[in-house]
């Protein structure tokens, strides 16, 4: 319980400090949102090493309520004003809760959350900065080759780290070749922010089947 409360307090403190820094440094909404997205993914990914999945689910449900209040009262607008139709913040909560309900191996859960936080953020930021010349439409949503390559590269790095540090069975090594392109494809065809739910679920399903 204490660990859970500390995580909640740390999350609120992070939002407060980041809001102050964002205003002072004049950071864009997209950069701010993806930074928060990445930090959330890393922290939630490490959580099963300290608390149970039920507390992670409780934390995400609290985050869901917070998001409803933030949108209702137009607070922290950088969290949801992205210049396009997106429900990524709610899909993120749904993705984390569904994966937590699956009770995967802690290292597999971490892999899913790192894909959600780091690979997805890399795709968005690299795509926005370098992807204009390689952009294309998927179901009316703008994607880019640069962004997809960034996601793919980060996915490979995540899998190498997870298999190595997690001391997973040798059977997991082939998945380093198979998972990144499949998850990158999943990220590409997901629209309106649904990749935040599709990515972690797909990672867990692929690793659980290995």
C-alpha positions as a printed NumPy array, in Angstrom:
array([[  0.   ,   0.   ,   0.   ],
       [  2.779,   2.426,   0.916],
       [  4.581,   1.72 ,  -2.361],
       [  1.36 ,   2.366,  -4.278],
       [  0.816,   5.702,  -2.521],
       [  4.409,   6.698,  -3.222],
       [  3.929,   5.928,  -6.921],
       [  0.745,   8.029,  -7.028],
       [  2.493,  10.898,  -5.211],
       [  5.485,  10.657,  -7.565],
       [  3.16 ,  10.789, -10.566],
       [  1.394,  13.917,  -9.306],
       [  4.706,  15.556,  -8.419],
       [  6.052,  14.773, -11.889],
       [  3.022,  16.416, -13.527],
       [  3.418,  19.538, -11.386],
       [  7.162,  19.878, -11.981],
       [  6.846,  19.142, -15.691],
       [  4.087,  21.709, -16.101],
       [  6.326,  24.356, -14.549],
       [  9.307,  23.386, -16.724],
       [  7.181,  23.13 , -19.869],
       [  5.92 ,  26.675, -19.486],
       [  9.376,  28.01 , -18.701],
       [ 11.077,  26.238, -21.618],
       [  8.148,  26.742, -24.021],
       [  8.031,  23.07 , -24.993],
       [  5.526,  22.002, -27.636],
       [  2.404,  20.016, -26.762],
       [  3.6  ,  17.02 , -28.782],
       [  7.02 ,  16.91 , -27.126],
       [  5.471,  17.358, -23.68 ],
       [  2.871,  14.668, -24.27 ],
       [  5.353,  12.116, -25.582],
       [  7.799,  12.814, -22.75 ],
       [  5.028,  12.127, -20.243],
       [  4.057,   9.062, -22.288],
       [  7.609,   7.704, -22.145],
       [  8.03 ,   8.321, -18.398],
       [  4.671,   6.691, -17.71 ],
       [  5.627,   3.627, -19.753],
       [  8.964,   3.177, -17.982],
       [  7.551,   3.656, -14.46 ],
       [  4.55 ,   1.382, -14.995],
       [  6.784,  -1.177, -16.692],
       [  8.997,  -1.425, -13.603],
       [  6.072,  -1.463, -11.177],
       [  5.512,  -5.291, -11.099],
       [  8.977,  -5.677,  -9.59 ],
       [  7.688,  -3.786,  -6.526],
       [  3.889,  -4.072,  -6.395],
       [  1.203,  -6.491,  -7.59 ],
       [ -0.764,  -6.156, -10.802],
       [ -3.919,  -5.258,  -8.871],
       [ -2.236,  -2.077,  -7.613],
       [ -1.116,  -1.233, -11.138],
       [ -4.716,  -1.597, -12.304],
       [ -5.884,   0.611,  -9.428],
       [ -3.305,   3.254, -10.342],
       [ -4.391,   3.233, -13.999],
       [ -8.048,   3.57 , -13.045],
       [ -7.141,   6.608, -10.948],
       [ -5.267,   7.96 , -13.958],
       [ -8.384,   7.391, -16.08 ],
       [-10.462,   9.473, -13.647],
       [ -7.77 ,  12.152, -13.688],
       [ -7.901,  12.268, -17.497],
       [-11.678,  12.702, -17.431],
       [-11.29 ,  15.626, -15.026],
       [ -8.426,  17.121, -17.044],
       [-10.505,  17.116, -20.223],
       [-13.68 ,  18.231, -18.442],
       [-12.065,  21.258, -16.812],
       [ -9.547,  21.923, -19.614],
       [ -6.48 ,  21.424, -17.424],
       [ -2.998,  20.406, -18.668],
       [ -4.136,  20.827, -22.269],
       [ -0.824,  19.556, -23.625],
       [ -1.903,  16.051, -22.553],
       [ -4.687,  15.873, -25.124],
       [ -4.435,  18.778, -27.585],
       [ -2.431,  17.148, -30.392],
       [ -3.875,  18.821, -33.492],
       [ -5.743,  15.675, -34.622],
       [ -8.477,  13.334, -33.468],
       [ -6.891,  11.115, -30.827],
       [ -8.003,   9.212, -27.75 ],
       [ -4.509,   7.93 , -27.055],
       [ -4.564,   8.818, -23.357],
       [ -7.604,   6.616, -22.74 ],
       [ -6.289,   3.836, -24.985],
       [ -3.072,   3.9  , -22.927],
       [ -4.969,   3.176, -19.722],
       [ -6.983,   0.449, -21.459],
       [ -3.789,  -1.153, -22.796],
       [ -2.057,  -1.194, -19.416],
       [ -5.124,  -2.565, -17.603],
       [ -5.734,  -5.327, -20.166],
       [ -2.082,  -6.4  , -20.088],
       [ -2.021,  -6.323, -16.273],
       [ -5.135,  -8.514, -16.195],
       [ -3.22 , -11.055, -18.301],
       [ -0.622, -11.366, -15.467],
       [  2.385, -11.93 , -17.746],
       [  5.966, -12.539, -16.67 ],
       [  7.332,  -9.308, -15.162],
       [  9.953,  -8.983, -17.912],
       [  7.339,  -9.497, -20.607],
       [  5.188,  -6.794, -18.999],
       [  8.218,  -4.49 , -18.934],
       [  8.845,  -5.18 , -22.638],
       [  5.24 ,  -4.265, -23.436],
       [  5.381,  -1.03 , -21.459],
       [  8.733,   0.021, -22.929],
       [  7.287,  -0.448, -26.402],
       [  4.3  ,   1.63 , -25.351],
       [  6.409,   4.366, -23.78 ],
       [  9.736,   4.517, -25.622],
       [  9.198,   2.998, -29.076],
       [  5.906,   4.796, -29.614],
       [  7.343,   8.127, -28.421],
       [ 10.363,   7.717, -30.707],
       [  8.1  ,   7.044, -33.681],
       [  6.027,  10.155, -33.011],
       [  8.913,  12.557, -32.371],
       [ 11.169,  11.319, -35.179],
       [  8.236,  11.172, -37.573],
       [  7.208,  14.718, -36.746],
       [ 10.723,  16.087, -37.178],
       [ 12.023,  14.056, -40.122],
       [  9.019,  12.331, -41.626],
       [  7.439,  14.999, -43.827],
       [  9.124,  13.781, -46.989],
       [  8.228,  10.13 , -46.301],
       [  4.715,  10.593, -44.931],
       [  1.703,   8.564, -46.041],
       [ -1.88 ,   7.997, -44.96 ],
       [ -3.297,   4.968, -43.14 ],
       [ -7.083,   5.149, -42.752],
       [ -6.785,   8.919, -43.005],
       [ -4.089,   9.168, -40.319],
       [ -0.63 ,  10.508, -41.194],
       [  2.264,   8.091, -40.715],
       [  5.875,   8.236, -41.916],
       [  8.665,   5.898, -42.894],
       [ 11.06 ,   7.776, -40.591],
       [  8.738,   7.276, -37.631],
       [  8.245,   3.586, -38.393],
       [ 11.991,   3.005, -38.672],
       [ 12.513,   4.741, -35.32 ],
       [  9.886,   2.494, -33.729],
       [ 11.492,  -0.585, -35.289],
       [ 15.005,   0.346, -34.083],
       [ 13.861,   1.042, -30.516],
       [ 11.839,  -2.197, -30.522],
       [ 14.955,  -4.214, -31.404],
       [ 16.946,  -2.491, -28.639],
       [ 14.186,  -3.185, -26.106],
       [ 14.003,  -6.871, -27.018],
       [ 17.769,  -7.364, -26.833],
       [ 17.803,  -5.76 , -23.385],
       [ 14.785,  -7.711, -22.122],
       [ 16.09 , -11.097, -23.278],
       [ 19.571, -10.389, -21.91 ],
       [ 18.798,  -8.789, -18.542],
       [ 15.654, -10.832, -17.981],
       [ 17.639, -14.016, -18.493],
       [ 14.815, -15.448, -20.562],
       [ 15.   , -18.832, -22.227],
       [ 17.036, -19.207, -25.458],
       [ 13.728, -19.766, -27.276],
       [ 13.069, -16.029, -26.891],
       [ 16.005, -14.992, -29.076],
       [ 14.221, -15.654, -32.421],
       [ 11.468, -13.299, -31.314],
       [ 13.979, -10.429, -31.572],
       [ 13.718, -10.879, -35.34 ],
       [  9.972, -11.528, -35.47 ],
       [  8.45 ,  -9.174, -32.883],
       [  9.786,  -5.753, -34.01 ],
       [  8.378,  -5.844, -37.578],
       [  5.039,  -7.263, -36.393],
       [  4.606,  -4.661, -33.658],
       [  5.762,  -1.891, -36.016],
       [  3.052,  -3.003, -38.444],
       [  0.525,  -2.992, -35.612],
       [  1.543,   0.549, -34.676],
       [  1.234,   1.623, -38.304],
       [ -2.322,   0.452, -38.885],
       [ -3.705,   1.656, -35.529],
       [ -5.598,   4.936, -35.705],
       [ -6.95 ,   7.607, -33.339],
       [ -4.376,   6.661, -30.703],
       [ -5.456,   3.012, -30.507],
       [ -1.802,   1.996, -30.978],
       [ -1.398,   2.736, -27.254],
       [ -3.633,  -0.263, -26.594],
       [ -2.67 ,  -2.451, -29.565],
       [  1.105,  -2.27 , -29.01 ],
       [  1.358,  -3.622, -25.417],
       [ -1.266,  -6.314, -26.006],
       [  0.485,  -7.474, -29.185],
       [  3.882,  -7.589, -27.445],
       [  2.522,  -9.731, -24.599],
       [  0.682, -12.099, -26.954],
       [  3.749, -12.605, -29.14 ],
       [  6.105, -13.176, -26.206],
       [  3.651, -15.424, -24.374],
       [  3.417, -17.588, -27.498],
       [  7.222, -17.945, -27.764]])
